[in-house]
Amino acid sequence: MSISSFIILGVGLSVDSLAASITTGACSIKLRVSQIFKVALYMAVFQASMPLLGWFIGSSFKGLVAAYDHWIALLLLGSIGGKLIYDGLRKAEEESSCLCPSSHFVLAGMALATSIDALVVGIGFGVLSIHIWMAVFIIGITTFFFSVAGVLLGMTIGERLNKGLEVLGGLVLIGMGLRIFLSHTIEFIK
């Protein structure tokens, strides 16, 4: 995968963290800079660690699924993207709830909940033998900046912006899955 593909994937994976950060900012309008960075650091560490864990899992099973790796990537990214779209549409219909983290435990729980999809993507990385360290770095940095921006946006304009972000992230992940699938399928046909 190219660096631009990693950036696009990092953006897609960071959308959950961005949405949670916007909600955090909307609930806590008077956060200090250190608190904003604390939220962003939690999000980035979890979002970057989960693909690494998934990569170790996926690498273990690579030999068993090498002929079907592009199908696995399509199914994993497509299902995660579909879930993000579903959640985003469902949240648009529901009344939004406020999440105001005040402890390390709450921040860790929020960061873990928003990074589960990155674990699944990491499994796909392991199966596809993708360079994990570049992916981890880009996903972590992207998530950090998105989370800082999310808290600041939330503090400024509140939850109105939060509603469509998961749908956008889902579409990005589905697009990545289709791209991997098509590139492997076209290579196989040649």
Summary of the structure (lengths in Angstrom):
residues: 190
radius of gyration: 16.8
end to end distance: 19.6
largest distance: 58.2
contacts: 691
relative contact order: 0.27
helix: 88%
strand: 0%
